[in-house]
């Protein structure tokens, strides 16, 4: 909505798409970790290959969208970055609260 007020509605659409891609990456990461650790013989190599393949596809798709839909397509990277910031804050805040309670 904020980008619509700036007459850049497509930028907002691509920021939202970046948020969705970030969420999809997080879900796929979770499912991959669960699948690999539930295996009889968990392998760090399988986890590394799974992560590399997922990130390669995500990066390639993001770059392709950004190039094909210039200048608004850059919003997909803003959405991905925003998702990462939100994930870090969600992880750090409970830890900081726990450290304060221990002190």
N, C-alpha and C positions, 0 to 999 in steps of 0.2 A: 504494500500500500504506500509505503514511503517513497518508493521509486516511481510509482504512478504519479505522485504529486510533483515529481521532478521531470515528468514527461519521459520517463525511461521505464515503462512498464515491463518491457522484455527483460531488462536487467534484473528486475525483481523475480521474474519467472526463472531465470537462470540461477539466481541466488538460491531460490527454493529447490531447484534441481540439484544444486550442489549439496544442500542440506540432506536431501533424500539419498544422494549417492554416499554421503558420509554415514548416514544411518544404515544403509544397505551394506556398506563395508564393515561396519561394526557388527551387524548381525551375522554376516558371513564369517567374520573372524571368530565370533563366539561359537558358531556351529562347527567350524573347522577344529577349533581347540577341543571342543567336547568330543568330536568324532575321533580325533587322534589320541587324546588321553584315555578314552574308553577302550581303545584297541588293546589287545593282549600284550603287544610289544610297542609302546609309544616310541615314535621316532622324531628326533629333532630335525632330521633332514626332511621328513614329510611336512612338518610344520613350516620350515623355511621355504620349501618349494611352493606350498600352498599360499603363503604370504606373498612371495615374490610374484606368483602368477596373478593373484588378485590385485595387487598394487600396479602391476604392469597394465592390466586391462583397465583399471580405474583411471590411471594416468593417461593412457592412450585415448580413452573415450573422452575424458575431460579436455585434453588438448585438441582433439578433433572438433568437439562442439565449440570450443573457444575460437578456433580458426574459422570454421564454417559460418559462424554467426557473429562475426565481428561487428561492432565493438561491444555489443551487449553480452556476448558469450563469455566474456571474462568473468561475469558474475558467478559462473559455476565454481571458479576458484575461491571467490569470496565466500560462497556457501560452504565449501569444503573446509576452509579455514575457520569459519564461524562455528561449524560443527565440532572441530577439534578443540577450540577454545572452551565451548560448553562442556565437552567431555572431560577436559582437564579440570575445570572448575568443579564439576560434579565429583571428581575423584579427590581433589585437594581439600575441599571444605570439610568433609567428615574427618579427614585425617588431622587437620588443624584443630578441630573441636576436640578430638580425642587426645591430642598432645596437651591442650590447655587443661583438660580435666585431670591429666596425670601430674601436672605441675603443682 
